[in-house]
Structure formats: structure tokens, C-alpha cells
Amino acid sequence: MNKKKPVTPFGWAIKRRLTELQIDQKTFCEQHGIPPYRLSNLIHGTRKATRFRHQVADVLDIPEELR
């Protein structure tokens, strides 16, 4: 049975900003050189991915309290 991980508050912030910018995850990853699986890790909290976490938070201007 494949159970999906829930989305973290940081993950929701990522999804919200991408929606506001009208850009999908794949395009965002391509534009910023982020592997799609790493963005998924950040959204679901399955890995820290610190380098990409800071990059995504900065590019999307995610508030400090959600990082």
C-alpha cells in the first residue's frame, strides 16, 4: 500500500506561491535548476534538502516563520 505523505506548512506555502505566480512545479524546477524530486521532498517534508529549501524560500519569498 502506497501512502502519500501529508503536505507540510512549508509545502503549502510553496504550493500557494506557485499558484499565485501561475507557474507549475515542473516549470519552476526547470527555471531554477531544482530537481523535481527535491521540491517534492520539501513539500512533503521527507528530506531536509537544506540548500534547496533556502533557494525555494528565497525565490518564492516565503515568510521566515514558514521556512
Predicted model as a PDB file, atoms N, CA, C, CB and O in Angstrom, pLDDT in the B-factor column:
MODEL        1                                                                  
ATOM      1  N   MET A   1       0.836  -1.179   0.000  1.00 53.00           N  
ATOM      2  CA  MET A   1       0.000   0.000   0.000  1.00 53.00           C  
ATOM      3  C   MET A   1       0.887   1.251   0.000  1.00 53.00           C  
ATOM      4  CB  MET A   1      -0.954  -0.007   1.219  1.00 53.00           C  
ATOM      5  O   MET A   1       1.735   1.415   0.877  1.00 53.00           O  
ATOM      6  N   ASN A   2       0.688   2.122  -0.978  1.00 57.00           N  
ATOM      7  CA  ASN A   2       1.487   3.329  -1.103  1.00 57.00           C  
ATOM      8  C   ASN A   2       0.755   4.504  -0.456  1.00 57.00           C  
ATOM      9  CB  ASN A   2       1.796   3.628  -2.586  1.00 57.00           C  
ATOM     10  O   ASN A   2      -0.217   5.026  -1.002  1.00 57.00           O  
ATOM     11  N   LYS A   3       1.238   4.902   0.703  1.00 70.00           N  
ATOM     12  CA  LYS A   3       0.598   6.009   1.419  1.00 70.00           C  
ATOM     13  C   LYS A   3       1.358   7.294   1.151  1.00 70.00           C  
ATOM     14  CB  LYS A   3       0.533   5.727   2.941  1.00 70.00           C  
ATOM     15  O   LYS A   3       2.566   7.362   1.376  1.00 70.00           O  
ATOM     16  N   LYS A   4       0.659   8.310   0.671  1.00 76.00           N  
ATOM     17  CA  LYS A   4       1.304   9.590   0.417  1.00 76.00           C  
ATOM     18  C   LYS A   4       1.528  10.333   1.729  1.00 76.00           C  
ATOM     19  CB  LYS A   4       0.461  10.441  -0.549  1.00 76.00           C  
ATOM     20  O   LYS A   4       0.697  10.304   2.636  1.00 76.00           O  
ATOM     21  N   LYS A   5       2.666  10.992   1.797  1.00 83.00           N  
ATOM     22  CA  LYS A   5       2.962  11.811   2.971  1.00 83.00           C  
ATOM     23  C   LYS A   5       2.097  13.064   2.935  1.00 83.00           C  
ATOM     24  CB  LYS A   5       4.473  12.184   3.029  1.00 83.00           C  
ATOM     25  O   LYS A   5       1.821  13.590   1.857  1.00 83.00           O  
ATOM     26  N   PRO A   6       1.667  13.551   4.096  1.00 92.00           N  
ATOM     27  CA  PRO A   6       0.889  14.795   4.113  1.00 92.00           C  
ATOM     28  C   PRO A   6       1.781  15.982   3.733  1.00 92.00           C  
ATOM     29  CB  PRO A   6       0.251  15.023   5.512  1.00 92.00           C  
ATOM     30  O   PRO A   6       3.005  15.913   3.847  1.00 92.00           O  
ATOM     31  N   VAL A   7       1.166  17.041   3.294  1.00 95.00           N  
ATOM     32  CA  VAL A   7       1.886  18.258   2.921  1.00 95.00           C  
ATOM     33  C   VAL A   7       2.170  19.067   4.191  1.00 95.00           C  
ATOM     34  CB  VAL A   7       1.065  19.107   1.883  1.00 95.00           C  
ATOM     35  O   VAL A   7       1.293  19.248   5.036  1.00 95.00           O  
ATOM     36  N   THR A   8       3.400  19.546   4.307  1.00 96.00           N  
ATOM     37  CA  THR A   8       3.815  20.335   5.473  1.00 96.00           C  
ATOM     38  C   THR A   8       3.362  21.792   5.300  1.00 96.00           C  
ATOM     39  CB  THR A   8       5.366  20.262   5.668  1.00 96.00           C  
ATOM     40  O   THR A   8       2.991  22.194   4.198  1.00 96.00           O  
ATOM     41  N   PRO A   9       3.390  22.586   6.384  1.00 96.00           N  
ATOM     42  CA  PRO A   9       3.066  24.017   6.251  1.00 96.00           C  
ATOM     43  C   PRO A   9       3.973  24.714   5.224  1.00 96.00           C  
ATOM     44  CB  PRO A   9       3.194  24.717   7.617  1.00 96.00           C  
ATOM     45  O   PRO A   9       3.515  25.567   4.464  1.00 96.00           O  
ATOM     46  N   PHE A  10       5.253  24.345   5.209  1.00 97.00           N  
ATOM     47  CA  PHE A  10       6.180  24.903   4.216  1.00 97.00           C  
ATOM     48  C   PHE A  10       5.749  24.468   2.809  1.00 97.00           C  
ATOM     49  CB  PHE A  10       7.648  24.446   4.507  1.00 97.00           C  
ATOM     50  O   PHE A  10       5.816  25.251   1.862  1.00 97.00           O  
ATOM     51  N   GLY A  11       5.312  23.224   2.687  1.00 97.00           N  
ATOM     52  CA  GLY A  11       4.831  22.706   1.406  1.00 97.00           C  
ATOM     53  C   GLY A  11       3.615  23.474   0.905  1.00 97.00           C  
ATOM     54  O   GLY A  11       3.512  23.782  -0.282  1.00 97.00           O  
ATOM     55  N   TRP A  12       2.698  23.780   1.812  1.00 98.00           N  
ATOM     56  CA  TRP A  12       1.518  24.563   1.429  1.00 98.00           C  
ATOM     57  C   TRP A  12       1.921  25.962   1.002  1.00 98.00           C  
ATOM     58  CB  TRP A  12       0.511  24.635   2.587  1.00 98.00           C  
ATOM     59  O   TRP A  12       1.337  26.523   0.075  1.00 98.00           O  
ATOM     60  N   ALA A  13       2.916  26.529   1.672  1.00 98.00           N  
ATOM     61  CA  ALA A  13       3.403  27.870   1.303  1.00 98.00           C  
ATOM     62  C   ALA A  13       3.995  27.841  -0.107  1.00 98.00           C  
ATOM     63  CB  ALA A  13       4.469  28.374   2.326  1.00 98.00           C  
ATOM     64  O   ALA A  13       3.781  28.765  -0.892  1.00 98.00           O  
ATOM     65  N   ILE A  14       4.735  26.783  -0.424  1.00 98.00           N  
ATOM     66  CA  ILE A  14       5.299  26.626  -1.775  1.00 98.00           C  
ATOM     67  C   ILE A  14       4.165  26.552  -2.794  1.00 98.00           C  
ATOM     68  CB  ILE A  14       6.197  25.348  -1.863  1.00 98.00           C  
ATOM     69  O   ILE A  14       4.164  27.279  -3.788  1.00 98.00           O  
ATOM     70  N   LYS A  15       3.201  25.668  -2.539  1.00 98.00           N  
ATOM     71  CA  LYS A  15       2.080  25.482  -3.474  1.00 98.00           C  
ATOM     72  C   LYS A  15       1.287  26.781  -3.666  1.00 98.00           C  
ATOM     73  CB  LYS A  15       1.143  24.367  -2.966  1.00 98.00           C  
ATOM     74  O   LYS A  15       0.899  27.118  -4.784  1.00 98.00           O  
ATOM     75  N   ARG A  16       1.054  27.502  -2.572  1.00 98.00           N  
ATOM     76  CA  ARG A  16       0.303  28.760  -2.629  1.00 98.00           C  
ATOM     77  C   ARG A  16       1.018  29.774  -3.512  1.00 98.00           C  
ATOM     78  CB  ARG A  16       0.105  29.335  -1.216  1.00 98.00           C  
ATOM     79  O   ARG A  16       0.405  30.400  -4.376  1.00 98.00           O  
ATOM     80  N   ARG A  17       2.339  29.933  -3.285  1.00 98.00           N  
ATOM     81  CA  ARG A  17       3.110  30.913  -4.060  1.00 98.00           C  
ATOM     82  C   ARG A  17       3.174  30.520  -5.541  1.00 98.00           C  
ATOM     83  CB  ARG A  17       4.537  31.046  -3.486  1.00 98.00           C  
ATOM     84  O   ARG A  17       3.064  31.383  -6.411  1.00 98.00           O  
ATOM     85  N   LEU A  18       3.349  29.249  -5.829  1.00 98.00           N  
ATOM     86  CA  LEU A  18       3.387  28.816  -7.228  1.00 98.00           C  
ATOM     87  C   LEU A  18       2.054  29.118  -7.909  1.00 98.00           C  
ATOM     88  CB  LEU A  18       3.712  27.304  -7.325  1.00 98.00           C  
ATOM     89  O   LEU A  18       2.020  29.522  -9.071  1.00 98.00           O  
ATOM     90  N   THR A  19       0.961  28.921  -7.180  1.00 98.00           N  
ATOM     91  CA  THR A  19      -0.365  29.219  -7.721  1.00 98.00           C  
ATOM     92  C   THR A  19      -0.509  30.721  -7.966  1.00 98.00           C  
ATOM     93  CB  THR A  19      -1.473  28.719  -6.760  1.00 98.00           C  
ATOM     94  O   THR A  19      -1.010  31.139  -9.010  1.00 98.00           O  
ATOM     95  N   GLU A  20      -0.071  31.525  -7.006  1.00 98.00           N  
ATOM     96  CA  GLU A  20      -0.151  32.983  -7.164  1.00 98.00           C  
ATOM     97  C   GLU A  20       0.658  33.452  -8.376  1.00 98.00           C  
ATOM     98  CB  GLU A  20       0.354  33.687  -5.890  1.00 98.00           C  
ATOM     99  O   GLU A  20       0.253  34.373  -9.087  1.00 98.00           O  
ATOM    100  N   LEU A  21       1.804  32.806  -8.599  1.00 98.00           N  
ATOM    101  CA  LEU A  21       2.673  33.168  -9.722  1.00 98.00           C  
ATOM    102  C   LEU A  21       2.231  32.500 -11.028  1.00 98.00           C  
ATOM    103  CB  LEU A  21       4.119  32.784  -9.408  1.00 98.00           C  
ATOM    104  O   LEU A  21       2.803  32.749 -12.089  1.00 98.00           O  
ATOM    105  N   GLN A  22       1.210  31.653 -10.933  1.00 98.00           N  
ATOM    106  CA  GLN A  22       0.668  30.901 -12.072  1.00 98.00           C  
ATOM    107  C   GLN A  22       1.765  30.123 -12.799  1.00 98.00           C  
ATOM    108  CB  GLN A  22      -0.035  31.852 -13.053  1.00 98.00           C  
ATOM    109  O   GLN A  22       1.928  30.222 -14.015  1.00 98.00           O  
ATOM    110  N   ILE A  23       2.503  29.352 -12.017  1.00 98.00           N  
ATOM    111  CA  ILE A  23       3.574  28.523 -12.559  1.00 98.00           C  
ATOM    112  C   ILE A  23       3.454  27.135 -11.935  1.00 98.00           C  
ATOM    113  CB  ILE A  23       4.987  29.155 -12.279  1.00 98.00           C  
ATOM    114  O   ILE A  23       3.173  27.009 -10.744  1.00 98.00           O  
ATOM    115  N   ASP A  24       3.665  26.108 -12.729  1.00 98.00           N  
ATOM    116  CA  ASP A  24       3.572  24.762 -12.160  1.00 98.00           C  
ATOM    117  C   ASP A  24       4.926  24.328 -11.592  1.00 98.00           C  
ATOM    118  CB  ASP A  24       3.088  23.751 -13.230  1.00 98.00           C  
ATOM    119  O   ASP A  24       5.956  24.949 -11.854  1.00 98.00           O  
ATOM    120  N   GLN A  25       4.898  23.258 -10.817  1.00 98.00           N  
ATOM    121  CA  GLN A  25       6.103  22.800 -10.123  1.00 98.00           C  
ATOM    122  C   GLN A  25       7.211  22.441 -11.101  1.00 98.00           C  
ATOM    123  CB  GLN A  25       5.783  21.600  -9.244  1.00 98.00           C  
ATOM    124  O   GLN A  25       8.376  22.768 -10.875  1.00 98.00           O  
ATOM    125  N   LYS A  26       6.851  21.771 -12.185  1.00 98.00           N  
ATOM    126  CA  LYS A  26       7.847  21.330 -13.166  1.00 98.00           C  
ATOM    127  C   LYS A  26       8.562  22.525 -13.787  1.00 98.00           C  
ATOM    128  CB  LYS A  26       7.184  20.481 -14.264  1.00 98.00           C  
ATOM    129  O   LYS A  26       9.790  22.542 -13.877  1.00 98.00           O  
ATOM    130  N   THR A  27       7.797  23.516 -14.213  1.00 98.00           N  
ATOM    131  CA  THR A  27       8.380  24.715 -14.833  1.00 98.00           C  
ATOM    132  C   THR A  27       9.249  25.460 -13.834  1.00 98.00           C  
ATOM    133  CB  THR A  27       7.274  25.646 -15.372  1.00 98.00           C  
ATOM    134  O   THR A  27      10.342  25.913 -14.173  1.00 98.00           O  
ATOM    135  N   PHE A  28       8.767  25.588 -12.602  1.00 98.00           N  
ATOM    136  CA  PHE A  28       9.544  26.259 -11.551  1.00 98.00           C  
ATOM    137  C   PHE A  28      10.890  25.566 -11.363  1.00 98.00           C  
ATOM    138  CB  PHE A  28       8.759  26.275 -10.215  1.00 98.00           C  
ATOM    139  O   PHE A  28      11.928  26.223 -11.288  1.00 98.00           O  
ATOM    140  N   CYS A  29      10.868  24.244 -11.287  1.00 98.00           N  
ATOM    141  CA  CYS A  29      12.104  23.469 -11.104  1.00 98.00           C  
ATOM    142  C   CYS A  29      13.058  23.682 -12.273  1.00 98.00           C  
ATOM    143  CB  CYS A  29      11.784  21.969 -10.952  1.00 98.00           C  
ATOM    144  O   CYS A  29      14.258  23.869 -12.075  1.00 98.00           O  
ATOM    145  N   GLU A  30      12.523  23.654 -13.490  1.00 98.00           N  
ATOM    146  CA  GLU A  30      13.361  23.850 -14.679  1.00 98.00           C  
ATOM    147  C   GLU A  30      13.995  25.244 -14.678  1.00 98.00           C  
ATOM    148  CB  GLU A  30      12.529  23.648 -15.963  1.00 98.00           C  
ATOM    149  O   GLU A  30      15.176  25.389 -14.996  1.00 98.00           O  
ATOM    150  N   GLN A  31      13.226  26.249 -14.327  1.00 98.00           N  
ATOM    151  CA  GLN A  31      13.717  27.631 -14.348  1.00 98.00           C  
ATOM    152  C   GLN A  31      14.807  27.881 -13.305  1.00 98.00           C  
ATOM    153  CB  GLN A  31      12.564  28.592 -14.117  1.00 98.00           C  
ATOM    154  O   GLN A  31      15.685  28.720 -13.509  1.00 98.00           O  
ATOM    155  N   HIS A  32      14.749  27.155 -12.192  1.00 98.00           N  
ATOM    156  CA  HIS A  32      15.674  27.427 -11.082  1.00 98.00           C  
ATOM    157  C   HIS A  32      16.675  26.305 -10.814  1.00 98.00           C  
ATOM    158  CB  HIS A  32      14.888  27.686  -9.832  1.00 98.00           C  
ATOM    159  O   HIS A  32      17.389  26.333  -9.812  1.00 98.00           O  
ATOM    160  N   GLY A  33      16.725  25.325 -11.702  1.00 98.00           N  
ATOM    161  CA  GLY A  33      17.711  24.254 -11.570  1.00 98.00           C  
ATOM    162  C   GLY A  33      17.524  23.384 -10.337  1.00 98.00           C  
ATOM    163  O   GLY A  33      18.496  22.943  -9.724  1.00 98.00           O  
ATOM    164  N   ILE A  34      16.281  23.144  -9.981  1.00 97.00           N  
ATOM    165  CA  ILE A  34      15.961  22.325  -8.807  1.00 97.00           C  
ATOM    166  C   ILE A  34      15.404  20.988  -9.291  1.00 97.00           C  
ATOM    167  CB  ILE A  34      14.936  23.055  -7.862  1.00 97.00           C  
ATOM    168  O   ILE A  34      14.452  20.967 -10.072  1.00 97.00           O  
ATOM    169  N   PRO A  35      15.980  19.870  -8.840  1.00 97.00           N  
ATOM    170  CA  PRO A  35      15.411  18.575  -9.245  1.00 97.00           C  
ATOM    171  C   PRO A  35      13.969  18.452  -8.725  1.00 97.00           C  
ATOM    172  CB  PRO A  35      16.289  17.393  -8.709  1.00 97.00           C  
ATOM    173  O   PRO A  35      13.715  18.740  -7.556  1.00 97.00           O  
ATOM    174  N   PRO A  36      13.030  18.031  -9.572  1.00 97.00           N  
ATOM    175  CA  PRO A  36      11.621  17.921  -9.150  1.00 97.00           C  
ATOM    176  C   PRO A  36      11.430  17.063  -7.895  1.00 97.00           C  
ATOM    177  CB  PRO A  36      10.795  17.338 -10.281  1.00 97.00           C  
ATOM    178  O   PRO A  36      10.564  17.359  -7.071  1.00 97.00           O  
ATOM    179  N   TYR A  37      12.232  16.005  -7.746  1.00 96.00           N  
ATOM    180  CA  TYR A  37      12.074  15.155  -6.558  1.00 96.00           C  
ATOM    181  C   TYR A  37      12.472  15.897  -5.287  1.00 96.00           C  
ATOM    182  CB  TYR A  37      12.912  13.878  -6.700  1.00 96.00           C  
ATOM    183  O   TYR A  37      11.961  15.599  -4.207  1.00 96.00           O  
ATOM    184  N   ARG A  38      13.387  16.866  -5.412  1.00 97.00           N  
ATOM    185  CA  ARG A  38      13.775  17.657  -4.237  1.00 97.00           C  
ATOM    186  C   ARG A  38      12.649  18.591  -3.819  1.00 97.00           C  
ATOM    187  CB  ARG A  38      15.049  18.466  -4.526  1.00 97.00           C  
ATOM    188  O   ARG A  38      12.400  18.775  -2.627  1.00 97.00           O  
ATOM    189  N   LEU A  39      11.968  19.183  -4.800  1.00 98.00           N  
ATOM    190  CA  LEU A  39      10.833  20.043  -4.469  1.00 98.00           C  
ATOM    191  C   LEU A  39       9.759  19.214  -3.778  1.00 98.00           C  
ATOM    192  CB  LEU A  39      10.262  20.729  -5.742  1.00 98.00           C  
ATOM    193  O   LEU A  39       9.134  19.665  -2.818  1.00 98.00           O  
ATOM    194  N   SER A  40       9.553  18.008  -4.271  1.00 96.00           N  
ATOM    195  CA  SER A  40       8.588  17.098  -3.650  1.00 96.00           C  
ATOM    196  C   SER A  40       9.010  16.781  -2.208  1.00 96.00           C  
ATOM    197  CB  SER A  40       8.461  15.788  -4.480  1.00 96.00           C  
ATOM    198  O   SER A  40       8.172  16.751  -1.307  1.00 96.00           O  
ATOM    199  N   ASN A  41      10.307  16.546  -1.994  1.00 96.00           N  
ATOM    200  CA  ASN A  41      10.815  16.300  -0.639  1.00 96.00           C  
ATOM    201  C   ASN A  41      10.478  17.470   0.282  1.00 96.00           C  
ATOM    202  CB  ASN A  41      12.342  16.066  -0.666  1.00 96.00           C  
ATOM    203  O   ASN A  41      10.088  17.268   1.432  1.00 96.00           O  
ATOM    204  N   LEU A  42      10.629  18.683  -0.221  1.00 97.00           N  
ATOM    205  CA  LEU A  42      10.350  19.873   0.586  1.00 97.00           C  
ATOM    206  C   LEU A  42       8.858  20.004   0.887  1.00 97.00           C  
ATOM    207  CB  LEU A  42      10.851  21.132  -0.131  1.00 97.00           C  
ATOM    208  O   LEU A  42       8.470  20.338   2.006  1.00 97.00           O  
ATOM    209  N   ILE A  43       8.033  19.740  -0.115  1.00 97.00           N  
ATOM    210  CA  ILE A  43       6.588  19.871   0.053  1.00 97.00           C  
ATOM    211  C   ILE A  43       6.054  18.863   1.075  1.00 97.00           C  
ATOM    212  CB  ILE A  43       5.879  19.683  -1.295  1.00 97.00           C  
ATOM    213  O   ILE A  43       5.167  19.177   1.869  1.00 97.00           O  
ATOM    214  N   HIS A  44       6.608  17.647   1.042  1.00 96.00           N  
ATOM    215  CA  HIS A  44       6.111  16.591   1.933  1.00 96.00           C  
ATOM    216  C   HIS A  44       6.969  16.378   3.180  1.00 96.00           C  
ATOM    217  CB  HIS A  44       6.021  15.299   1.175  1.00 96.00           C  
ATOM    218  O   HIS A  44       6.637  15.555   4.032  1.00 96.00           O  
ATOM    219  N   GLY A  45       8.063  17.115   3.284  1.00 95.00           N  
ATOM    220  CA  GLY A  45       8.911  17.011   4.470  1.00 95.00           C  
ATOM    221  C   GLY A  45       9.643  15.692   4.603  1.00 95.00           C  
ATOM    222  O   GLY A  45       9.987  15.287   5.713  1.00 95.00           O  
ATOM    223  N   THR A  46       9.889  15.005   3.478  1.00 94.00           N  
ATOM    224  CA  THR A  46      10.547  13.701   3.550  1.00 94.00           C  
ATOM    225  C   THR A  46      12.066  13.808   3.669  1.00 94.00           C  
ATOM    226  CB  THR A  46      10.193  12.884   2.331  1.00 94.00           C  
ATOM    227  O   THR A  46      12.729  12.854   4.076  1.00 94.00           O  
ATOM    228  N   ARG A  47      12.616  14.969   3.313  1.00 93.00           N  
ATOM    229  CA  ARG A  47      14.045  15.237   3.488  1.00 93.00           C  
ATOM    230  C   ARG A  47      14.219  16.704   3.790  1.00 93.00           C  
ATOM    231  CB  ARG A  47      14.864  14.830   2.230  1.00 93.00           C  
ATOM    232  O   ARG A  47      13.389  17.532   3.414  1.00 93.00           O  
ATOM    233  N   LYS A  48      15.308  17.026   4.475  1.00 90.00           N  
ATOM    234  CA  LYS A  48      15.576  18.427   4.795  1.00 90.00           C  
ATOM    235  C   LYS A  48      15.905  19.231   3.533  1.00 90.00           C  
ATOM    236  CB  LYS A  48      16.729  18.530   5.802  1.00 90.00           C  
ATOM    237  O   LYS A  48      15.369  20.322   3.341  1.00 90.00           O  
ATOM    238  N   ALA A  49      16.782  18.702   2.674  1.00 91.00           N  
ATOM    239  CA  ALA A  49      17.195  19.373   1.431  1.00 91.00           C  
ATOM    240  C   ALA A  49      17.492  20.851   1.690  1.00 91.00           C  
ATOM    241  CB  ALA A  49      16.097  19.233   0.347  1.00 91.00           C  
ATOM    242  O   ALA A  49      16.948  21.734   1.029  1.00 91.00           O  
ATOM    243  N   THR A  50      18.361  21.096   2.660  1.00 93.00           N  
ATOM    244  CA  THR A  50      18.613  22.449   3.163  1.00 93.00           C  
ATOM    245  C   THR A  50      18.962  23.451   2.070  1.00 93.00           C  
ATOM    246  CB  THR A  50      19.723  22.413   4.169  1.00 93.00           C  
ATOM    247  O   THR A  50      18.411  24.551   2.034  1.00 93.00           O  
ATOM    248  N   ARG A  51      19.886  23.071   1.169  1.00 93.00           N  
ATOM    249  CA  ARG A  51      20.304  24.008   0.122  1.00 93.00           C  
ATOM    250  C   ARG A  51      19.111  24.451  -0.722  1.00 93.00           C  
ATOM    251  CB  ARG A  51      21.377  23.367  -0.776  1.00 93.00           C  
ATOM    252  O   ARG A  51      18.933  25.641  -0.982  1.00 93.00           O  
ATOM    253  N   PHE A  52      18.296  23.485  -1.148  1.00 97.00           N  
ATOM    254  CA  PHE A  52      17.153  23.803  -1.986  1.00 97.00           C  
ATOM    255  C   PHE A  52      16.046  24.490  -1.178  1.00 97.00           C  
ATOM    256  CB  PHE A  52      16.616  22.532  -2.646  1.00 97.00           C  
ATOM    257  O   PHE A  52      15.296  25.312  -1.704  1.00 97.00           O  
ATOM    258  N   ARG A  53      15.961  24.144   0.090  1.00 96.00           N  
ATOM    259  CA  ARG A  53      14.956  24.775   0.958  1.00 96.00           C  
ATOM    260  C   ARG A  53      15.167  26.287   1.000  1.00 96.00           C  
ATOM    261  CB  ARG A  53      15.019  24.185   2.391  1.00 96.00           C  
ATOM    262  O   ARG A  53      14.219  27.058   0.850  1.00 96.00           O  
ATOM    263  N   HIS A  54      16.425  26.705   1.206  1.00 96.00           N  
ATOM    264  CA  HIS A  54      16.742  28.139   1.251  1.00 96.00           C  
ATOM    265  C   HIS A  54      16.491  28.783  -0.110  1.00 96.00           C  
ATOM    266  CB  HIS A  54      18.212  28.360   1.683  1.00 96.00           C  
ATOM    267  O   HIS A  54      15.933  29.877  -0.191  1.00 96.00           O  
ATOM    268  N   GLN A  55      16.905  28.103  -1.176  1.00 97.00           N  
ATOM    269  CA  GLN A  55      16.726  28.642  -2.523  1.00 97.00           C  
ATOM    270  C   GLN A  55      15.240  28.843  -2.845  1.00 97.00           C  
ATOM    271  CB  GLN A  55      17.371  27.706  -3.559  1.00 97.00           C  
ATOM    272  O   GLN A  55      14.838  29.907  -3.316  1.00 97.00           O  
ATOM    273  N   VAL A  56      14.437  27.817  -2.587  1.00 98.00           N  
ATOM    274  CA  VAL A  56      12.998  27.884  -2.869  1.00 98.00           C  
ATOM    275  C   VAL A  56      12.346  28.975  -2.028  1.00 98.00           C  
ATOM    276  CB  VAL A  56      12.320  26.520  -2.595  1.00 98.00           C  
ATOM    277  O   VAL A  56      11.549  29.763  -2.538  1.00 98.00           O  
ATOM    278  N   ALA A  57      12.681  29.022  -0.746  1.00 98.00           N  
ATOM    279  CA  ALA A  57      12.096  30.026   0.155  1.00 98.00           C  
ATOM    280  C   ALA A  57      12.441  31.442  -0.305  1.00 98.00           C  
ATOM    281  CB  ALA A  57      12.590  29.806   1.601  1.00 98.00           C  
ATOM    282  O   ALA A  57      11.598  32.338  -0.263  1.00 98.00           O  
ATOM    283  N   ASP A  58      13.690  31.638  -0.745  1.00 97.00           N  
ATOM    284  CA  ASP A  58      14.106  32.963  -1.201  1.00 97.00           C  
ATOM    285  C   ASP A  58      13.423  33.347  -2.509  1.00 97.00           C  
ATOM    286  CB  ASP A  58      15.620  33.008  -1.373  1.00 97.00           C  
ATOM    287  O   ASP A  58      12.885  34.448  -2.631  1.00 97.00           O  
ATOM    288  N   VAL A  59      13.443  32.453  -3.476  1.00 97.00           N  
ATOM    289  CA  VAL A  59      12.847  32.727  -4.794  1.00 97.00           C  
ATOM    290  C   VAL A  59      11.349  33.007  -4.672  1.00 97.00           C  
ATOM    291  CB  VAL A  59      13.083  31.537  -5.752  1.00 97.00           C  
ATOM    292  O   VAL A  59      10.822  33.909  -5.323  1.00 97.00           O  
ATOM    293  N   LEU A  60      10.670  32.226  -3.831  1.00 98.00           N  
ATOM    294  CA  LEU A  60       9.219  32.377  -3.687  1.00 98.00           C  
ATOM    295  C   LEU A  60       8.825  33.391  -2.618  1.00 98.00           C  
ATOM    296  CB  LEU A  60       8.599  31.045  -3.360  1.00 98.00           C  
ATOM    297  O   LEU A  60       7.642  33.651  -2.403  1.00 98.00           O  
ATOM    298  N   ASP A  61       9.835  33.964  -1.947  1.00 97.00           N  
ATOM    299  CA  ASP A  61       9.598  34.974  -0.911  1.00 97.00           C  
ATOM    300  C   ASP A  61       8.645  34.442   0.171  1.00 97.00           C  
ATOM    301  CB  ASP A  61       9.021  36.260  -1.542  1.00 97.00           C  
ATOM    302  O   ASP A  61       7.664  35.090   0.536  1.00 97.00           O  
ATOM    303  N   ILE A  62       8.964  33.260   0.661  1.00 96.00           N  
ATOM    304  CA  ILE A  62       8.151  32.634   1.710  1.00 96.00           C  
ATOM    305  C   ILE A  62       8.555  33.238   3.061  1.00 96.00           C  
ATOM    306  CB  ILE A  62       8.333  31.066   1.713  1.00 96.00           C  
ATOM    307  O   ILE A  62       9.743  33.327   3.372  1.00 96.00           O  
ATOM    308  N   PRO A  63       7.565  33.651   3.863  1.00 93.00           N  
ATOM    309  CA  PRO A  63       7.866  34.286   5.154  1.00 93.00           C  
ATOM    310  C   PRO A  63       8.737  33.404   6.057  1.00 93.00           C  
ATOM    311  CB  PRO A  63       6.568  34.628   5.876  1.00 93.00           C  
ATOM    312  O   PRO A  63       8.648  32.176   6.034  1.00 93.00           O  
ATOM    313  N   GLU A  64       9.556  34.054   6.829  1.00 92.00           N  
ATOM    314  CA  GLU A  64      10.530  33.376   7.702  1.00 92.00           C  
ATOM    315  C   GLU A  64       9.874  32.337   8.621  1.00 92.00           C  
ATOM    316  CB  GLU A  64      11.271  34.409   8.550  1.00 92.00           C  
ATOM    317  O   GLU A  64      10.445  31.270   8.849  1.00 92.00           O  
ATOM    318  N   GLU A  65       8.691  32.637   9.146  1.00 92.00           N  
ATOM    319  CA  GLU A  65       8.045  31.717  10.099  1.00 92.00           C  
ATOM    320  C   GLU A  65       7.585  30.416   9.448  1.00 92.00           C  
ATOM    321  CB  GLU A  65       6.854  32.399  10.748  1.00 92.00           C  
ATOM    322  O   GLU A  65       7.304  29.452  10.160  1.00 92.00           O  
ATOM    323  N   LEU A  66       7.501  30.355   8.133  1.00 90.00           N  
ATOM    324  CA  LEU A  66       7.091  29.130   7.466  1.00 90.00           C  
ATOM    325  C   LEU A  66       8.258  28.313   6.941  1.00 90.00           C  
ATOM    326  CB  LEU A  66       6.169  29.453   6.343  1.00 90.00           C  
ATOM    327  O   LEU A  66       8.069  27.186   6.482  1.00 90.00           O  
ATOM    328  N   ARG A  67       9.454  28.865   7.004  1.00 88.00           N  
ATOM    329  CA  ARG A  67      10.627  28.195   6.411  1.00 88.00           C  
ATOM    330  C   ARG A  67      11.041  26.998   7.175  1.00 88.00           C  
ATOM    331  CB  ARG A  67      11.780  29.126   6.318  1.00 88.00           C  
ATOM    332  O   ARG A  67      12.007  26.332   6.803  1.00 88.00           O  
TER     333      ARG A  67                                                      
ENDMDL                                                                          
END                                                                             
